[in-house]
Amino acid sequence: MAVATHYDEVDGVAASLNADHIAVVELKRPPNNFFDVAMIRRIADLYDELAATDARVIVLCSEGKHFCAGADFSSAGNTGGPGELYREAIRLFSAELPVIAAVQGAAIGGGLGLACSADFRVAAPQARFAANFAMLGFHHGFALSATLPAIVGQQRALELLYTGRRIGGAGAAQIGLADRLAGDDDVREVALSFAREIAASAPLALRSVRQTMRAALIVDVEQAVEREAAEQLRLQQTADWREGVRASLERRSPDFRGE
């Protein structure tokens, strides 16, 4: 039987591996769990470390009110450039082990991208999903160009990306963005139960299947983040970007001018 192992918190992420071959990787920057390059790198490093153990499935979850609210634009300079960030993000998609994201609260912007890097998403009814990039005046990122259409279809993806509207857990389940709906207090337990179902399969077969099923996605992700990073850098020089961030911080509707 496997021995439980704990990985200390570094860069806002900790992990554990239990005797059922289930690993838990937990974001620990509550309440919003904003990410930066160091956090995404740490998640990717843990995925790699866990792949060298007898882990079979990873549950990606968060401490506190929200799963992940993406980058913190109120703290300039803490996220790193998009190119650097997305180089680390690519590693999440090419990891060896299946991943289930347990989403409570908000998965917003890059946080939605992080949730979509997983194979599956378990959500509570009170969860909120949004690709709010255009409402901030810039281009979406974190490979959502590749992942979101693959998960919910092209038309749904366009609607979410163009409008930035938020959908709850039940709505996410209806369009396939959430694979399983749990009670508000049971998200992690439902994700762990789902993980146990997967972990009952042969471990070598699981890794092989994931590699096969993700081969084309990884190519699409690499192409997507290159385009996304370039467009984000370009649009971050605009007045609309400055207005979008300012309006978000002031909790008002933005007044975009197309400049």
Sequence and secondary structure as in RCSB ss.txt:
>XXXX:A:sequence
MAVATHYDEVDGVAASLNADHIAVVELKRPPNNFFDVAMIRRIADLYDELAATDARVIVLCSEGKHFCAGADFSS
AGNTGGPGELYREAIRLFSAELPVIAAVQGAAIGGGLGLACSADFRVAAPQARFAANFAMLGFHHGFALSATLPA
IVGQQRALELLYTGRRIGGAGAAQIGLADRLAGDDDVREVALSFAREIAASAPLALRSVRQTMRAALIVDVEQAV
EREAAEQLRLQQTADWREGVRASLERRSPDFRGE
>XXXX:A:secstr
    EEEEEETTEEEEE TTSEEEEEE STTT  B HHHHHHHHHHHHHHHTTT  EEEEEESSS SB  B TTS
TTSS  HHHHHHHHHHHHT SS EEEEE SEEETHHHHHHHTSSEEEE TT EEE  SGGGTS   TTHHHHHHH
HH HHHHHHHHHH   EEHHHHHHHTSSSEE  TT HHHHHHHHHHHHHTS HHHHHHHHHHHHHHHHHHHHHHH
HHHHHHHHHHTTSHHHHHHHHHHHTTS       
